[in-house]
Amino acid sequence: MNRVWAIAWNLVREVLRMRFFLFFLILVTFAYTIGFSLWLHGADSMADEKVKFLLSYSVRSMFGLLSLVTIFVSIAAVSREIKRKEIFTVTTKPVSRGEILLGKFLGMALLHLLLVGANGVLIYSCARVLQRTEPKSDLEKAKLQELVFVARRSVKPPVPDVSQEVEDLTQQQLELKKQELGITDAETESHMKNIIRREIGKQLLLYKGAVPPGGSITWKFSGIEPRDRENGFVFIRYKQEVSYTPESLATDGIWQFGPEDPTLAGGQWYSRRDAIRTVHEFPVPVREVSADGDLYVTYRNPVSNDPVSVIYPPDTGIEVLYAAGGFEANFLRALLVMYLSLLILSVWGIAAGAWLSFPVAVLFVFMVYLFGLSSNFIVDALEMGTADRAQKPVIKAILPVFPQISDYHPVDQIEKGRYVSWYFWDNITLVKDLAIATVVALIGFLIFKFRELARVIV
């Protein structure tokens, strides 16, 4: 094991001796944190917006920069030694090829620990400095503490079950389409049925969340467990779509909330006027949440909005946010998720460098990285596009093999004060990528083990 750690430390020392690399890394790091923070001081915006923008920009830039560093360094750690025949001096010693690859991986793990830790400390320090210097009123201080420097969990209402209605309407629409277009083959019929089912499902869910003028809708939120039960707040966050765009681009609304159904128990109404298609939040005292963690929220669309129906989409329409932890622990969890993501990328880089030349390995791993970042977009494009239907299942089957980084990248949670979960069931995609990385590491090891590095000529 000492030989493995020697290889690991040697890799770290080699990278740290690259003065140009370190200069570039430090320069960029300070440019997108310290320099950007100083520029924000002159920006005419609220304190919470400045801190959110700093966290979003810095964390995103840090991960992008370190991902590029990971791709080049992890691949060069093996392929460069093979090309320069430096690997011969190692393989002729009592060091197995498995120990070589393990040492390279541990070296990348140590390097990431150093770089992610240093960047994390710098970003956290800049955010705390802005927290102390930017707020110009008690309201801005409170908004920073309640909306940014916190870890808030989200609770959404249950999605209505419209499966039976969808199937009934889908069959009716399909029969009409078959007659209209003259569809006879089963494959085309199945494809058309999937498209109709998806569109009808979306429309039905929007219909269930639509509130006509003079109407109302009530949601029940369960499982709300705020850490401060005495003086804290929970936040109702929502985004309104409309059936008809009013000239003012805003609608009136009447809200009521409480531990029991307001339409039955009564209570005080709360009036608001909100811009449409914009995210809004307003606080609700924790005392309105029942001891079991239930909160009822009622929205009434006044007749003054006629003829505008207000729509709350099932996924983005409304949710309740409550403080479940502190910012420091949440930020550490986010850094840990990014650290594991970089380790996954390192495995792909080392495995590719073990059997491909440096340029080909860089191109391959870079494509893996891009596919991982854009996997959700590719799936949506396949659903909406007109590509060959025979190719779609193949592409969908291949995509999950690549690290789906976009599914668990924590930048949005940190920026919006959302809780970065570390529970197994909330990180299935990350666990899947770690398992696939283990398989990739095994394949790379087997290729490297039986690869002929040099021929013995007698």
GUZA-768359 format. One record per residue (C-alpha): residue number from 0; x, z, y; residue in one letter. Coordinates in steps of 0.25 Angstrom, whole numbers, plus 5000, padded with zeros to 4 digits. Layout:
<rs>
<r NUM, <X, Z, Y>, 'a'> ...
</rs>
This chain:
<rs>
<r 0, <5000, 5000, 5000>, 'm'> <r 1, <5012, 5002, 5009>, 'n'> <r 2, <5015, 4987, 5008>, 'r'> <r 3, <5001, 4984, 5012>, 'v'> <r 4, <5002, 4993, 5025>, 'w'> <r 5, <5016, 4987, 5028>, 'a'> <r 6, <5010, 4973, 5028>, 'i'> <r 7, <4998, 4978, 5037>, 'a'> <r 8, <5007, 4984, 5047>, 'w'> <r 9, <5016, 4972, 5047>, 'n'> <r 10, <5004, 4963, 5051>, 'l'> <r 11, <5000, 4973, 5062>, 'v'> <r 12, <5014, 4973, 5067>, 'r'> <r 13, <5016, 4958, 5067>, 'e'> <r 14, <5003, 4957, 5075>, 'v'> <r 15, <5007, 4967, 5085>, 'l'> <r 16, <5020, 4961, 5087>, 'r'> <r 17, <5014, 4948, 5092>, 'm'> <r 18, <5015, 4951, 5107>, 'r'> <r 19, <5007, 4939, 5111>, 'f'> <r 20, <4996, 4942, 5102>, 'f'> <r 21, <4996, 4957, 5107>, 'l'> <r 22, <4997, 4952, 5122>, 'f'> <r 23, <4985, 4943, 5120>, 'f'> <r 24, <4977, 4953, 5113>, 'l'> <r 25, <4979, 4964, 5123>, 'i'> <r 26, <4977, 4954, 5135>, 'l'> <r 27, <4964, 4949, 5129>, 'v'> <r 28, <4959, 4963, 5125>, 't'> <r 29, <4962, 4969, 5139>, 'f'> <r 30, <4956, 4956, 5146>, 'a'> <r 31, <4942, 4958, 5139>, 'y'> <r 32, <4941, 4973, 5140>, 't'> <r 33, <4949, 4979, 5152>, 'i'> <r 34, <4949, 4966, 5160>, 'g'> <r 35, <4934, 4963, 5157>, 'f'> <r 36, <4930, 4978, 5160>, 's'> <r 37, <4937, 4977, 5174>, 'l'> <r 38, <4929, 4964, 5177>, 'w'> <r 39, <4916, 4971, 5173>, 'l'> <r 40, <4919, 4981, 5183>, 'h'> <r 41, <4916, 4971, 5194>, 'g'> <r 42, <4904, 4965, 5187>, 'a'> <r 43, <4890, 4968, 5193>, 'd'> <r 44, <4883, 4973, 5181>, 's'> <r 45, <4877, 4986, 5175>, 'm'> <r 46, <4887, 4995, 5168>, 'a'> <r 47, <4881, 4994, 5155>, 'd'> <r 48, <4881, 4978, 5156>, 'e'> <r 49, <4896, 4979, 5159>, 'k'> <r 50, <4899, 4988, 5147>, 'v'> <r 51, <4891, 4980, 5138>, 'k'> <r 52, <4898, 4967, 5142>, 'f'> <r 53, <4911, 4974, 5141>, 'l'> <r 54, <4909, 4979, 5127>, 'l'> <r 55, <4903, 4965, 5122>, 's'> <r 56, <4914, 4957, 5128>, 'y'> <r 57, <4925, 4966, 5124>, 's'> <r 58, <4920, 4968, 5109>, 'v'> <r 59, <4917, 4954, 5107>, 'r'> <r 60, <4930, 4949, 5113>, 's'> <r 61, <4938, 4959, 5105>, 'm'> <r 62, <4932, 4955, 5092>, 'f'> <r 63, <4934, 4940, 5095>, 'g'> <r 64, <4948, 4942, 5099>, 'l'> <r 65, <4952, 4951, 5087>, 'l'> <r 66, <4944, 4941, 5077>, 's'> <r 67, <4954, 4930, 5082>, 'l'> <r 68, <4966, 4939, 5080>, 'v'> <r 69, <4961, 4943, 5066>, 't'> <r 70, <4959, 4929, 5062>, 'i'> <r 71, <4973, 4924, 5066>, 'f'> <r 72, <4981, 4937, 5062>, 'v'> <r 73, <4975, 4939, 5049>, 's'> <r 74, <4977, 4925, 5045>, 'i'> <r 75, <4991, 4924, 5050>, 'a'> <r 76, <4994, 4937, 5043>, 'a'> <r 77, <4995, 4930, 5030>, 'v'> <r 78, <4995, 4915, 5032>, 's'> <r 79, <5007, 4916, 5042>, 'r'> <r 80, <5015, 4923, 5032>, 'e'> <r 81, <5012, 4913, 5021>, 'i'> <r 82, <5016, 4901, 5030>, 'k'> <r 83, <5028, 4908, 5035>, 'r'> <r 84, <5032, 4912, 5021>, 'k'> <r 85, <5033, 4927, 5026>, 'e'> <r 86, <5024, 4931, 5015>, 'i'> <r 87, <5035, 4928, 5005>, 'f'> <r 88, <5042, 4940, 5010>, 't'> <r 89, <5030, 4949, 5007>, 'v'> <r 90, <5026, 4943, 4993>, 't'> <r 91, <5040, 4944, 4988>, 't'> <r 92, <5039, 4959, 4990>, 'k'> <r 93, <5031, 4969, 4981>, 'p'> <r 94, <5018, 4966, 4989>, 'v'> <r 95, <5006, 4959, 4983>, 's'> <r 96, <4998, 4948, 4990>, 'r'> <r 97, <4986, 4958, 4990>, 'g'> <r 98, <4994, 4968, 4998>, 'e'> <r 99, <4999, 4957, 5008>, 'i'> <r 100, <4984, 4954, 5011>, 'l'> <r 101, <4980, 4968, 5011>, 'l'> <r 102, <4991, 4971, 5021>, 'g'> <r 103, <4987, 4960, 5030>, 'k'> <r 104, <4973, 4965, 5030>, 'f'> <r 105, <4977, 4979, 5033>, 'l'> <r 106, <4986, 4974, 5044>, 'g'> <r 107, <4974, 4967, 5051>, 'm'> <r 108, <4965, 4979, 5049>, 'a'> <r 109, <4976, 4987, 5057>, 'l'> <r 110, <4977, 4977, 5067>, 'l'> <r 111, <4962, 4976, 5069>, 'h'> <r 112, <4961, 4991, 5070>, 'l'> <r 113, <4971, 4991, 5081>, 'l'> <r 114, <4965, 4980, 5089>, 'l'> <r 115, <4951, 4984, 5087>, 'v'> <r 116, <4954, 4998, 5091>, 'g'> <r 117, <4962, 4994, 5103>, 'a'> <r 118, <4951, 4985, 5108>, 'n'> <r 119, <4940, 4995, 5105>, 'g'> <r 120, <4947, 5006, 5113>, 'v'> <r 121, <4949, 4997, 5125>, 'l'> <r 122, <4934, 4991, 5125>, 'i'> <r 123, <4928, 5005, 5123>, 'y'> <r 124, <4937, 5011, 5134>, 's'> <r 125, <4933, 5000, 5144>, 'c'> <r 126, <4918, 5002, 5140>, 'a'> <r 127, <4919, 5017, 5143>, 'r'> <r 128, <4927, 5014, 5156>, 'v'> <r 129, <4915, 5005, 5161>, 'l'> <r 130, <4905, 5016, 5156>, 'q'> <r 131, <4912, 5026, 5166>, 'r'> <r 132, <4914, 5017, 5178>, 't'> <r 133, <4903, 5006, 5178>, 'e'> <r 134, <4890, 5014, 5179>, 'p'> <r 135, <4885, 5016, 5193>, 'k'> <r 136, <4873, 5024, 5190>, 's'> <r 137, <4868, 5034, 5180>, 'd'> <r 138, <4858, 5023, 5175>, 'l'> <r 139, <4870, 5014, 5171>, 'e'> <r 140, <4877, 5025, 5164>, 'k'> <r 141, <4865, 5028, 5156>, 'a'> <r 142, <4863, 5014, 5152>, 'k'> <r 143, <4878, 5013, 5148>, 'l'> <r 144, <4876, 5025, 5139>, 'q'> <r 145, <4863, 5021, 5133>, 'e'> <r 146, <4865, 5006, 5131>, 'l'> <r 147, <4880, 5004, 5129>, 'v'> <r 148, <4888, 5016, 5125>, 'f'> <r 149, <4879, 5020, 5114>, 'v'> <r 150, <4875, 5015, 5100>, 'a'> <r 151, <4861, 5011, 5099>, 'r'> <r 152, <4853, 5008, 5086>, 'r'> <r 153, <4842, 4998, 5086>, 's'> <r 154, <4828, 5000, 5080>, 'v'> <r 155, <4819, 4988, 5079>, 'k'> <r 156, <4804, 4987, 5075>, 'p'> <r 157, <4801, 4982, 5062>, 'p'> <r 158, <4799, 4967, 5061>, 'v'> <r 159, <4784, 4963, 5058>, 'p'> <r 160, <4782, 4957, 5044>, 'd'> <r 161, <4777, 4943, 5046>, 'v'> <r 162, <4782, 4937, 5032>, 's'> <r 163, <4768, 4934, 5027>, 'q'> <r 164, <4764, 4928, 5040>, 'e'> <r 165, <4776, 4920, 5040>, 'v'> <r 166, <4774, 4914, 5026>, 'e'> <r 167, <4760, 4911, 5029>, 'd'> <r 168, <4762, 4904, 5042>, 'l'> <r 169, <4775, 4897, 5036>, 't'> <r 170, <4767, 4891, 5024>, 'q'> <r 171, <4757, 4886, 5034>, 'q'> <r 172, <4767, 4879, 5043>, 'q'> <r 173, <4775, 4874, 5032>, 'l'> <r 174, <4762, 4866, 5026>, 'e'> <r 175, <4760, 4860, 5040>, 'l'> <r 176, <4775, 4856, 5041>, 'k'> <r 177, <4775, 4850, 5027>, 'k'> <r 178, <4763, 4841, 5031>, 'q'> <r 179, <4768, 4838, 5045>, 'e'> <r 180, <4782, 4834, 5040>, 'l'> <r 181, <4779, 4829, 5026>, 'g'> <r 182, <4788, 4839, 5019>, 'i'> <r 183, <4789, 4838, 5004>, 't'> <r 184, <4802, 4843, 4999>, 'd'> <r 185, <4804, 4858, 4996>, 'a'> <r 186, <4817, 4859, 5003>, 'e'> <r 187, <4812, 4854, 5016>, 't'> <r 188, <4799, 4863, 5014>, 'e'> <r 189, <4807, 4875, 5012>, 's'> <r 190, <4816, 4873, 5024>, 'h'> <r 191, <4804, 4870, 5033>, 'm'> <r 192, <4797, 4883, 5027>, 'k'> <r 193, <4809, 4892, 5031>, 'n'> <r 194, <4809, 4886, 5045>, 'i'> <r 195, <4794, 4888, 5047>, 'i'> <r 196, <4795, 4902, 5041>, 'r'> <r 197, <4806, 4906, 5051>, 'r'> <r 198, <4799, 4901, 5063>, 'e'> <r 199, <4786, 4907, 5059>, 'i'> <r 200, <4793, 4921, 5056>, 'g'> <r 201, <4799, 4921, 5070>, 'k'> <r 202, <4786, 4917, 5077>, 'q'> <r 203, <4778, 4928, 5070>, 'l'> <r 204, <4788, 4939, 5073>, 'l'> <r 205, <4788, 4935, 5088>, 'l'> <r 206, <4772, 4935, 5087>, 'y'> <r 207, <4773, 4949, 5081>, 'k'> <r 208, <4781, 4953, 5093>, 'g'> <r 209, <4773, 4947, 5104>, 'a'> <r 210, <4765, 4955, 5113>, 'v'> <r 211, <4754, 4947, 5121>, 'p'> <r 212, <4749, 4952, 5135>, 'p'> <r 213, <4741, 4964, 5133>, 'g'> <r 214, <4747, 4967, 5119>, 'g'> <r 215, <4757, 4977, 5114>, 's'> <r 216, <4766, 4979, 5103>, 'i'> <r 217, <4772, 4992, 5096>, 't'> <r 218, <4785, 4993, 5089>, 'w'> <r 219, <4789, 5005, 5080>, 'k'> <r 220, <4804, 5008, 5080>, 'f'> <r 221, <4809, 5017, 5069>, 's'> <r 222, <4822, 5024, 5066>, 'g'> <r 223, <4826, 5028, 5080>, 'i'> <r 224, <4836, 5039, 5079>, 'e'> <r 225, <4843, 5041, 5093>, 'p'> <r 226, <4854, 5051, 5093>, 'r'> <r 227, <4849, 5058, 5106>, 'd'> <r 228, <4835, 5063, 5103>, 'r'> <r 229, <4833, 5071, 5116>, 'e'> <r 230, <4838, 5063, 5128>, 'n'> <r 231, <4841, 5049, 5122>, 'g'> <r 232, <4834, 5036, 5124>, 'f'> <r 233, <4830, 5024, 5115>, 'v'> <r 234, <4829, 5010, 5120>, 'f'> <r 235, <4819, 5000, 5118>, 'i'> <r 236, <4826, 4986, 5119>, 'r'> <r 237, <4818, 4973, 5119>, 'y'> <r 238, <4817, 4959, 5123>, 'k'> <r 239, <4805, 4951, 5126>, 'q'> <r 240, <4801, 4937, 5123>, 'e'> <r 241, <4789, 4931, 5129>, 'v'> <r 242, <4778, 4920, 5125>, 's'> <r 243, <4778, 4915, 5139>, 'y'> <r 244, <4789, 4917, 5150>, 't'> <r 245, <4784, 4923, 5162>, 'p'> <r 246, <4789, 4919, 5176>, 'e'> <r 247, <4795, 4933, 5179>, 's'> <r 248, <4802, 4932, 5165>, 'l'> <r 249, <4798, 4947, 5163>, 'a'> <r 250, <4786, 4954, 5157>, 't'> <r 251, <4779, 4967, 5159>, 'd'> <r 252, <4779, 4977, 5147>, 'g'> <r 253, <4773, 4991, 5144>, 'i'> <r 254, <4780, 4999, 5134>, 'w'> <r 255, <4777, 5012, 5127>, 'q'> <r 256, <4785, 5020, 5116>, 'f'> <r 257, <4784, 5033, 5109>, 'g'> <r 258, <4786, 5039, 5095>, 'p'> <r 259, <4772, 5035, 5091>, 'e'> <r 260, <4764, 5022, 5093>, 'd'> <r 261, <4761, 5021, 5108>, 'p'> <r 262, <4749, 5013, 5106>, 't'> <r 263, <4743, 5025, 5098>, 'l'> <r 264, <4750, 5037, 5105>, 'a'> <r 265, <4750, 5032, 5119>, 'g'> <r 266, <4761, 5035, 5129>, 'g'> <r 267, <4767, 5031, 5142>, 'q'> <r 268, <4769, 5016, 5145>, 'w'> <r 269, <4782, 5010, 5150>, 'y'> <r 270, <4781, 4997, 5158>, 's'> <r 271, <4792, 4987, 5160>, 'r'> <r 272, <4795, 4973, 5165>, 'r'> <r 273, <4805, 4965, 5157>, 'd'> <r 274, <4812, 4952, 5158>, 'a'> <r 275, <4809, 4943, 5146>, 'i'> <r 276, <4819, 4939, 5135>, 'r'> <r 277, <4828, 4950, 5140>, 't'> <r 278, <4833, 4963, 5133>, 'v'> <r 279, <4827, 4976, 5139>, 'h'> <r 280, <4829, 4991, 5135>, 'e'> <r 281, <4822, 5003, 5140>, 'f'> <r 282, <4824, 5018, 5136>, 'p'> <r 283, <4815, 5026, 5128>, 'v'> <r 284, <4817, 5042, 5127>, 'p'> <r 285, <4820, 5046, 5113>, 'v'> <r 286, <4808, 5056, 5113>, 'r'> <r 287, <4799, 5043, 5111>, 'e'> <r 288, <4806, 5042, 5097>, 'v'> <r 289, <4799, 5049, 5086>, 's'> <r 290, <4807, 5059, 5078>, 'a'> <r 291, <4806, 5049, 5066>, 'd'> <r 292, <4813, 5039, 5075>, 'g'> <r 293, <4801, 5030, 5078>, 'd'> <r 294, <4798, 5024, 5092>, 'l'> <r 295, <4785, 5016, 5095>, 'y'> <r 296, <4786, 5005, 5106>, 'v'> <r 297, <4775, 4998, 5112>, 't'> <r 298, <4775, 4986, 5121>, 'y'> <r 299, <4763, 4981, 5129>, 'r'> <r 300, <4763, 4967, 5136>, 'n'> <r 301, <4754, 4969, 5148>, 'p'> <r 302, <4744, 4958, 5152>, 'v'> <r 303, <4752, 4956, 5165>, 's'> <r 304, <4761, 4948, 5156>, 'n'> <r 305, <4750, 4938, 5152>, 'd'> <r 306, <4753, 4928, 5146>, 'p'> <r 307, <4766, 4933, 5141>, 'v'> <r 308, <4767, 4938, 5127>, 's'> <r 309, <4780, 4947, 5125>, 'v'> <r 310, <4787, 4945, 5112>, 'i'> <r 311, <4797, 4955, 5105>, 'y'> <r 312, <4805, 4947, 5095>, 'p'> <r 313, <4807, 4955, 5082>, 'p'> <r 314, <4822, 4955, 5082>, 'd'> <r 315, <4825, 4956, 5097>, 't'> <r 316, <4812, 4960, 5103>, 'g'> <r 317, <4813, 4976, 5103>, 'i'> <r 318, <4821, 4987, 5098>, 'e'> <r 319, <4824, 5002, 5100>, 'v'> <r 320, <4839, 5006, 5103>, 'l'> <r 321, <4843, 5021, 5101>, 'y'> <r 322, <4857, 5028, 5103>, 'a'> <r 323, <4862, 5031, 5089>, 'a'> <r 324, <4877, 5033, 5092>, 'g'> <r 325, <4888, 5033, 5102>, 'g'> <r 326, <4896, 5021, 5108>, 'f'> <r 327, <4909, 5025, 5103>, 'e'> <r 328, <4905, 5026, 5088>, 'a'> <r 329, <4898, 5013, 5090>, 'n'> <r 330, <4910, 5006, 5096>, 'f'> <r 331, <4919, 5011, 5085>, 'l'> <r 332, <4909, 5005, 5075>, 'r'> <r 333, <4909, 4992, 5082>, 'a'> <r 334, <4924, 4991, 5082>, 'l'> <r 335, <4924, 4994, 5067>, 'l'> <r 336, <4914, 4983, 5064>, 'v'> <r 337, <4923, 4973, 5072>, 'm'> <r 338, <4935, 4979, 5065>, 'y'> <r 339, <4929, 4976, 5051>, 'l'> <r 340, <4925, 4962, 5056>, 's'> <r 341, <4940, 4959, 5060>, 'l'> <r 342, <4944, 4964, 5046>, 'l'> <r 343, <4935, 4955, 5039>, 'i'> <r 344, <4940, 4943, 5048>, 'l'> <r 345, <4954, 4948, 5044>, 's'> <r 346, <4951, 4947, 5029>, 'v'> <r 347, <4947, 4933, 5031>, 'w'> <r 348, <4959, 4930, 5039>, 'g'> <r 349, <4969, 4936, 5029>, 'i'> <r 350, <4962, 4929, 5017>, 'a'> <r 351, <4962, 4916, 5024>, 'a'> <r 352, <4977, 4917, 5028>, 'g'> <r 353, <4980, 4920, 5014>, 'a'> <r 354, <4977, 4906, 5009>, 'w'> <r 355, <4975, 4897, 5021>, 'l'> <r 356, <4985, 4892, 5032>, 's'> <r 357, <4984, 4899, 5045>, 'f'> <r 358, <4976, 4888, 5053>, 'p'> <r 359, <4966, 4886, 5042>, 'v'> <r 360, <4964, 4901, 5040>, 'a'> <r 361, <4962, 4903, 5055>, 'v'> <r 362, <4952, 4892, 5055>, 'l'> <r 363, <4945, 4897, 5043>, 'f'> <r 364, <4944, 4912, 5047>, 'v'> <r 365, <4940, 4908, 5061>, 'f'> <r 366, <4929, 4900, 5056>, 'm'> <r 367, <4925, 4912, 5047>, 'v'> <r 368, <4925, 4921, 5060>, 'y'> <r 369, <4916, 4911, 5068>, 'l'> <r 370, <4906, 4909, 5056>, 'f'> <r 371, <4905, 4925, 5056>, 'g'> <r 372, <4902, 4925, 5071>, 'l'> <r 373, <4892, 4914, 5071>, 's'> <r 374, <4886, 4916, 5057>, 's'> <r 375, <4872, 4920, 5063>, 'n'> <r 376, <4872, 4908, 5072>, 'f'> <r 377, <4875, 4899, 5060>, 'i'> <r 378, <4864, 4905, 5052>, 'v'> <r 379, <4854, 4903, 5064>, 'd'> <r 380, <4859, 4889, 5066>, 'a'> <r 381, <4857, 4885, 5051>, 'l'> <r 382, <4843, 4891, 5052>, 'e'> <r 383, <4839, 4883, 5064>, 'm'> <r 384, <4848, 4870, 5062>, 'g'> <r 385, <4845, 4858, 5054>, 't'> <r 386, <4857, 4858, 5045>, 'a'> <r 387, <4857, 4854, 5030>, 'd'> <r 388, <4848, 4864, 5023>, 'r'> <r 389, <4857, 4863, 5011>, 'a'> <r 390, <4869, 4868, 5019>, 'q'> <r 391, <4862, 4880, 5026>, 'k'> <r 392, <4862, 4889, 5013>, 'p'> <r 393, <4876, 4886, 5011>, 'v'> <r 394, <4880, 4890, 5025>, 'i'> <r 395, <4872, 4902, 5025>, 'k'> <r 396, <4878, 4906, 5012>, 'a'> <r 397, <4892, 4904, 5018>, 'i'> <r 398, <4890, 4911, 5031>, 'l'> <r 399, <4889, 4925, 5026>, 'p'> <r 400, <4903, 4924, 5020>, 'v'> <r 401, <4909, 4924, 5033>, 'f'> <r 402, <4910, 4937, 5041>, 'p'> <r 403, <4897, 4938, 5049>, 'q'> <r 404, <4903, 4945, 5061>, 'i'> <r 405, <4892, 4942, 5070>, 's'> <r 406, <4882, 4951, 5062>, 'd'> <r 407, <4890, 4964, 5064>, 'y'> <r 408, <4898, 4961, 5077>, 'h'> <r 409, <4896, 4974, 5085>, 'p'> <r 410, <4898, 4968, 5099>, 'v'> <r 411, <4883, 4968, 5102>, 'd'> <r 412, <4880, 4982, 5097>, 'q'> <r 413, <4892, 4987, 5106>, 'i'> <r 414, <4887, 4980, 5118>, 'e'> <r 415, <4873, 4984, 5117>, 'k'> <r 416, <4876, 4999, 5112>, 'g'> <r 417, <4870, 4996, 5098>, 'r'> <r 418, <4874, 5004, 5086>, 'y'> <r 419, <4885, 4997, 5078>, 'v'> <r 420, <4880, 5002, 5064>, 's'> <r 421, <4890, 5005, 5053>, 'w'> <r 422, <4879, 5006, 5042>, 'y'> <r 423, <4881, 4998, 5030>, 'f'> <r 424, <4867, 4991, 5030>, 'w'> <r 425, <4869, 4988, 5045>, 'd'> <r 426, <4883, 4980, 5042>, 'n'> <r 427, <4879, 4972, 5029>, 'i'> <r 428, <4886, 4960, 5035>, 't'> <r 429, <4899, 4967, 5039>, 'l'> <r 430, <4899, 4973, 5025>, 'v'> <r 431, <4897, 4959, 5019>, 'k'> <r 432, <4908, 4953, 5027>, 'd'> <r 433, <4917, 4964, 5023>, 'l'> <r 434, <4914, 4961, 5008>, 'a'> <r 435, <4916, 4946, 5010>, 'i'> <r 436, <4929, 4949, 5017>, 'a'> <r 437, <4934, 4957, 5005>, 't'> <r 438, <4931, 4945, 4996>, 'v'> <r 439, <4938, 4936, 5006>, 'v'> <r 440, <4950, 4945, 5005>, 'a'> <r 441, <4950, 4945, 4990>, 'l'> <r 442, <4949, 4930, 4990>, 'i'> <r 443, <4961, 4929, 5000>, 'g'> <r 444, <4969, 4939, 4991>, 'f'> <r 445, <4967, 4931, 4979>, 'l'> <r 446, <4971, 4918, 4986>, 'i'> <r 447, <4983, 4924, 4992>, 'f'> <r 448, <4987, 4931, 4979>, 'k'> <r 449, <4988, 4918, 4971>, 'f'> <r 450, <4992, 4909, 4982>, 'r'> <r 451, <5006, 4903, 4980>, 'e'> <r 452, <5014, 4907, 4993>, 'l'> <r 453, <5027, 4901, 4988>, 'a'> <r 454, <5033, 4894, 4976>, 'r'> <r 455, <5045, 4898, 4969>, 'v'> <r 456, <5054, 4886, 4967>, 'i'> <r 457, <5065, 4888, 4956>, 'v'> 
</rs>
